[in-house]
Amino acid sequence: MSLLKKMGVSALVAAACTAMAPSVAHADDTWPSRPITFVVPYAAGGFGDTRMRMLARELAEELKVSVVVENKAGAGGVIGTAYLAKSKPDGYTIGSGNLAPLSVNPTLMPKNVPYDVKKDIAPIILIEESPLILSVNNQVPVKTLQELIALAKKNPGKYMFGSSGVGGAHHLSGELFASQAGIKLSHVPYKGGAPAATDLMAGHIDMMFEMGYAAMPAIQAKKVHPLAVTSAKRLALLPDVPTMAESGLPDFESYNWQGVIAPAGTPEPIIQKLNVAFNAILKKPEVQKAFEITGGQSSGGTPEDFAKFIQSETEKWAKVIQSSNISVE
């Protein structure tokens, strides 16, 4: 029996979702006339939660209405996303739409995802793409990505990369790296990024892909050595660290991203009003600065842009999951 089944994901999702099937809402010129609930599918206090709380405050200011954040954590974001998908599509319940519940989990654990992203979710906007940083511990005798690849080719399976858990951005980035570089690495999953990062600094694992906000303290303290970043462009935080593409893997890009979604059936005029509001928020210098200092990149665009992005990410990571035989079920 899988870990997720032991957790009773189906029961948790059922309890979290509203009992009433969503009804078709109609556009209302007075929207918004009451508080908006913003669902975050992760626990309070984490990076995804604090980022979305900042955006919720900005949205409240933009729309001149209260925006209440409601955390619905569990099962890799599935519980909160399922709750949102089953909510009344009237524009008063929106929420965070992320990499794992929208583009990874439907392939990784299809039996435990009780929603269809294309049918049950209305994309509003892509908010942020957060690149990862590939670092090695100070005992690994390399200074560049190509040196690491050469070393790994000479020692298949010897070198270990850590992650925050099976199927997360850290893990999938490592599998994508191994595949594109033509090397064999050993994956060591942890229960969260912090213990993995601690073991990286201690030399118990050799390398790790980390989010910028998590990686920077150890990099600045010279406890680990950064080799490359997974974005298309170099990070302002690490201008001297090349991208994976610059380092010899031209097709490599990987992000842990966040967007805003609504239940399918939410009136198009409301979706458009929300899109316009969030695009305005993303242009604010203070918001862009908040992204930059944590290694993130503000995005934006149309709901259609976000829908295409979700689909492309789903297809990309499905190939990695299937070719690497990754499963949690």
C-alpha positions, 0 to 999 in steps of 0.5 A, a space after each residue: 500500500 502506498 504512503 498516499 493511500 495510507 494517508 487516506 488522501 481520497 477521504 481527506 479530499 472528500 472532506 475538504 471539498 464542498 458537498 454541493 456541485 458547482 453551479 454556473 455563475 453569471 458575470 455581475 457588474 458589481 463584482 467584487 462586492 464581498 470578500 474573496 477567498 484565496 485558497 493556498 494548497 500548502 501549510 501556513 508559513 512556507 514559501 508558497 504561502 508567504 508569497 501568495 499572502 503578499 499577492 493577496 494583500 496587493 489584490 485587496 488593495 487593487 480591487 478595494 475588497 477584502 481577500 482572505 487567505 485559506 490554507 488547505 494543505 496536504 497530498 502535495 497540493 492536491 487537497 487544496 486544488 481539489 477544494 478550489 476546483 469544486 468551489 462555486 465558480 462565482 469569482 469569490 473563490 480563487 487560489 494558488 495554482 502550482 507546478 506539483 498539483 497542476 503539472 506533476 501530480 496528475 502523472 505522478 499519482 493519477 489515482 489520487 488526483 480527483 480533478 481534471 486540470 483541463 476541465 475543472 480549472 480556469 487559469 488566470 495568470 502565471 505569477 512567478 517562475 522560480 529557478 533552481 540552483 545546482 550546487 555541490 558540496 565542497 568535497 566534490 572536486 569540480 568547479 563547473 557543470 562539465 567537470 561534474 558530468 565528466 566525473 559522473 560518467 567515470 563513476 556511474 551511480 556513485 554520486 548522489 543528489 538530494 531532494 525534498 521528496 519524490 516528484 518535487 522540483 528538486 527531484 525532477 530537475 535532478 532526473 532531467 539533468 541526468 537524462 540530458 547529460 547522459 549520466 547515472 546519479 543516485 537519488 536520495 529523497 528527504 522529508 523536506 528541503 531543509 534536511 537535504 540541504 543540511 546533508 549537502 553541506 555536511 557532505 553526506 550527499 554530493 549535489 542538490 537542485 535548490 530554490 534560490 531563497 533556500 540555497 543562497 545562505 549556504 552559497 554566501 557562507 561558502 559551505 557549498 559551491 554553485 555550478 549552474 542555474 536552471 533558468 534561461 537567463 542568469 540570476 541577479 543574485 548570482 551573476 557569475 554563475 552560468 545557466 545550465 544551457 550555457 554550461 552545455 545543456 542547451 535544452 535545460 530549463 526548470 522552474 518551481 512556478 506559481 500562478 493563480 487559478 479559479 474553478 472552471 465556469 467562473 465568468 470570463 469577465 471576472 477572469 479578465 478583471 482578475 488577470 488585469 489586476 494581477 498584471 498590474 500588481 506584477 509591474 509594481 517595483 516592490 513586488 518585482 524586488 520581492 521576487 528578485 531577492 528570493 531568486 524568482 522571476 515575475 511572469 504575467 501574461 494572459 489566461 491563455 498564456 498560462 493555460 498553454 504553459 501548464 500544458 507544456 509543463 505537464 507534457 515535459 514532466 510526464 516524459 521525465 516521470 515516465 522515462 525515469 519510472 518515478 512513482 509514489 503509488 
